[in-house]
Amino acid sequence: MGLSWWHIVLVLLVFVLLFGTGKISGLMGDVAKGIKSFKKGMAEDDEEEAEVKPVAPAPKAIEHKPVKPPVRSTKSTARAKAPRSRKSS
């Protein structure tokens, strides 16, 4: 058993009798004002973000200079040191 059209009409009639037409129209007017103020607030936020958002500077290009490898001499500059022998006394 579901809701028929007569049930819905009866519920709406009781609703109107309890709250009256003045309260219902006032309530709908308040809802409409709330929606308008919400839309206005959203539009103002979008404008503020557009004004506050700074323009990013263009990225700097980094110049790359190739690194020359160190020059190696044919003779070794670092010689291995032999361990010193201890003199016996």
For each residue, the residues with C-beta under 8 A, 3 or more apart:
1:
2:
3: 7 8
4: 7 8
5: 8 9
6: 9 10
7: 3 4 10 11
8: 3 4 5 11 12
9: 5 6 12 13
10: 6 7 13 14
11: 7 8 14 15
12: 8 9 15 16
13: 9 10 16 17
14: 10 11 17 18
15: 11 12 18 19
16: 12 13 19 20 21 24
17: 13 14 20
18: 14 15
19: 15 16 23 24
20: 16 17 23 24
21: 16 24 25
22: 25 26
23: 19 20 26 27
24: 16 19 20 21 27 28
25: 21 22 28 29
26: 22 23 29 30
27: 23 24 30 31
28: 24 25 31 32
29: 25 26 32 33
30: 26 27 33 34
31: 27 28 34 35
32: 28 29 35 36
33: 29 30 36 37
34: 30 31 37 38
35: 31 32 38 39
36: 32 33 39 40
37: 33 34 40 41
38: 34 35 41 42
39: 35 36 42 43
40: 36 37 43 44
41: 37 38 44 45
42: 38 39 45 46
43: 39 40 46 47
44: 40 41 47 48
45: 41 42 48 49
46: 42 43 49 50
47: 43 44 50 51
48: 44 45 51 52
49: 45 46 52 53
50: 46 47 53
51: 47 48
52: 48 49
53: 49 50
54:
55:
56:
57:
58:
59:
60:
61:
62:
63:
64:
65:
66:
67:
68:
69:
70:
71:
72:
73: 76 77
74:
75:
76: 73 79
77: 73
78:
79: 76
80:
81:
82:
83:
84:
85:
86:
87:
88:
89:
